[in-house]
């Protein structure tokens, strides 16, 4: 009985590895290009966060970039009420942009690659190697 359980477990593990390897083998250059487009869309939104924060700081009388960082890092003097309100406002706007970027990624991933393929490409990209190099090349090409 134990032998049969071990054989079944080994067969199950082999099947999982085969399916996983097959999913990665099915990744095409078009899939990599689609992933690059998704990454660029996300970057287009998140790259606007820092300039937005800098503009808000510049418009807020009495606020400096250094003081803003102190407030975010909870270092320095205790925050005054107006500083707490300002920090809350800025953090809400940052979160809104981050959430928008997440929605864009989710929508594009769902409708262009599908969740399974998106996750496979994301995993392959994180692993580095040829996949990462190809995606980085597509990003550079598309960003021109």
N, C-alpha and C positions, 0 to 999 in steps of 0.2 A: 504493500500500500504506500509506504513512504517513497519507494522507488517510482511508482506511478505519479505521485504528487510532484516529485522532483522533475520528472520528465515533462509533465504538464506545465510546471512553472518555467522550465527552460524554454519550452516551445512558446509560451506566452511572451517571455522576455525577447526571444528572437523575433517574434512577430512585431512587437513594439519597435524594436531597433530597425527592422526592415521597413516598416511604415514611416518611421522618422527619417531614415536615410532616403527613402523614395520621395518624400515631401521636399527634402532639400535638393535632391537631384532634379526635381521638376521646376526649380526656380530658373526662370529665363532672364535674358538681358532686359527684356521689356519689364519684367517684374522689378528688377533692380532700378530701372529708370523710373518706374512708378513710385518706388520707395524714395528715390532721390527727390522727386517732385513733392512728395509728402513732407520730407524733411525741410525742403526749401520753403514750403508754405508755412510750416511751423516757425521757422527762423524769421520769416518776413514779419510775423506778428511779435515774437518775443524780442526781436532786435529793436523794436520801438519802445520797449519798456523803459530802458535807461534814459533815452532822451526825454521821454514824457516826465519821468521823475525829476530830471534836471530842470525842465521847464517849470514844473510845479514849485520846486525849491526856489528858483529865481523869482517867481511871482509872489512868493510868500515873504512878506516883510519880517525881518528878524531871523530868518532861517538860512542856514548855510549848509553846504554839502557835508561838512565835517560834523555839524550838530545833528544833522539827519542820521548820519551813520552812528553817532553816539546813541541816539534814541533807538535806532533799530537794534543795536548791540547791547542796549541797556547799560551803557557805561557813562561815566561823566555825571554831571549834576542831574538830580531828579527832574523829570519833565514837568513843565508848566501845563496848565489846562489846555491852552491854545496849541501847544506842541503835541499833546496827546491827540487832540482832535485832528490836527494836520496829519499826523502819522496814521491815524485810523483811515482818513480819507485816501491818502496815498496807497496804503496797503490794500484797500478795497479796489482801487483802480488797477493796481498790479495784479491782483487776483483775477479781476475781470479779464484782463488780457491773457493771463495764463490759462484761464478756463476756455477762452475763445480759441486759443491755440490748440488746446486739447480736443475741443469739439471739431475743429478743422481736421486734425489728424484722425480722429475717430471716423468722421464722415468719409474722408478720402480713402482711408484704409478699408472701410467696409465696402465702398462702392467701386474701388479700383482693383484692389488685390484680394479682398476677403480677409476675414480675421485670421484664419489658419495660415494663409500664405504670408500675410503681413508679419505675423509673429515669427514665422520661419525665416523671413528675410531679415527681420530685426535681430534675431538671434545670430544669424550668419554674419551680419554686419558687426555685431558686438564681439564676435570671435576673431575678427580681423581677417588677414589674409587677402586672397583674391577678391572675395566678395566686397570687402571694405574698400579695396583699391578701385574696383569698378564703380561702386556707388559714389565714392569721392570724385572720380573722374566725371561721372554724369552730373554731379552737383556743380563742378567747376564749369562744365560745358553749358549747363542750363543757366547758370548765374551770369553768364556773359551778356 
